[in-house]
């Protein structure tokens, strides 16, 4: 199951999982029209995968439970959860953020992966195995001007994932975080280019990515690997894919 699987990294990961042999996949997103189009495109891929689209907001506890219940009702179980939800908040200096927006930014950025992991855990425990992958960002590791609140949310996801990995290992469940910096070619990247502050921040970071700025497929490939038997001993890690922007 891929939350945020209707565009960007989530949709790229859905394609990669199907290419790797997955034959039952659920994608979740808020935009019904975009979600149905994404599901239709995935069904056309070789292999004949069964694709379920669920229109829902994973930032709400009741919705997270409904997402899991709907997927289990259709497919019987959930072996892999990839949380690829994206908030709408961009880089902004703390002094410029209105106080009444701070809580919303934290909830929007961090609560989806937490709620979805909590909702899916009983199903994975009953199944005797599972993989949970949460996409955060390098803002969790590096202090960067303009990312004080976003960085706090990303750090929350990373520490949540690490602690979950320790709690769930006895149930044969692994949990890892993926922490990119820039991901070009996504809706989020395009939206951030509309803001002058974000443009300058991203342009500076891109110059440091001597191996190339990451694209959605780079994160998708990493997700498929971390969910595979080849990564059976990897858990509790926060792995960056940033083209050399940092070594965090």
ABEGO torsion letter per residue (X at the ends): XBBGAABEAAAAAAAAAAAAGBABBBBBBABAAAAAAAAAAAAABBGGBBBBBBBBBAABAAAAAAAAAAAAAAAGBBABBBBABBBABBBBBAAABBAAAAAAAAAAAAAAAAAAAAAAAAAAAAAGBEBBBBBBBAAAABBBBGAAAAAAAAAAAAAAAAAAAAAAAAAGBBBBBBBBBBBBGBAAAAAAAABAAAAAAAAAAAAABAAEBBBAAAAAAAAAAAABAAAAABBGBBBBBAGGABAX
